[in-house]
Amino acid sequence: MKLKEIKDNAKKYIELCKLLYTDSRTPKITKIFLWVTIGYALSPIDLIPDFIPVIGHLDDMVILPVLLYIAIKSVPKEVYIENYVKILRK
């Protein structure tokens, strides 16, 4: 996967998360997981400190996608699809 594709996909997922968060049909648990994900991404505190070679950065590359996966899986399918289609049309 090229760096540009990764960047474009990341932008789409961020936009999707914004839409899901503002949708009134999105469950509270999803909104909580989205806040936890943002908080963990911005927090200077890591489970494994970044100064530890390889493993220090690996925890961020595993934990953040897992939190997003859990958040998105907790959204009703029709709400997810409706918001995902909005992203594709942009």
N, C-alpha and C positions, 0 to 999 in steps of 0.2 A: 504494500500500500504506500502510495506516495505521500509526502508530507502535506501537500496541498489538499489531498483527499481527506486526510486526518483532520486538518484544520476546518475544512468545509463541513465534515460530519460533526465535529465538536460544536460548531456554530448552530447546526440544525438541532442537536440535542439540547443545547442551552435554550434555544427558542422554544422547543417542545416543552421543556420543563417549565418555562415561564407561562406558556399557555395552559398547561395542566394545573399549575399552581393557582392561576386566576379563574379557572373554570369552577363554578359553584358545585358541580357534580363530583368533583375530585374528593375522595375521602380524606378525612383529617390525618390519618396515619401516613398517607402519601405526602401531604404537606410537611409533616414532621420529618419524614425521611429526607425530603428535599432540603430542609433547613439544616439537618444534621450533616448532610453531604457538603453543603456550602460552608458550614462552620468548620468541618474537618479540613476542607481544602484550604481555607484561609487561616486556620489556626497555626501558630508557630510551634505548637506542641504536637509531636508525632508519637505513635506507639513505639516505633523504632527510630531513634535519632538519625537524621540524614548524614551525619559525619561517618557512620558505619558504611564502609564501601559496599556497593551493590544493594544489599538488603535494606539500607536506609531509604533508598528511593523506591525500591520494589514494593514496600508496603503501601505507598501512595498509589501506585499503579494497580494494585489489587483492591484495596479497600474502597476507593472512590467509585470504580465501576460496579462493585458489588452493591454498594449503597444505592446507586442509581438504578441498578437492575431491580432491586427490591422495591424501590419507590414506584417504578414504572409498572411492575407486575401487580401492584396493589390497586392500579387504576382500572375501573371497569372497561372492558374491551371496546365498547362503542364510544366511550369518551376518548380513549387513546386513539382510535382510528380517526375519529372526527378531527381531533387536533393535529394528528400526523398529516392528514390530507391538507390541512391549512398550510403546513410547513412546505409541503411539496409544491403547492401552487405558487409560492412566492418566488 
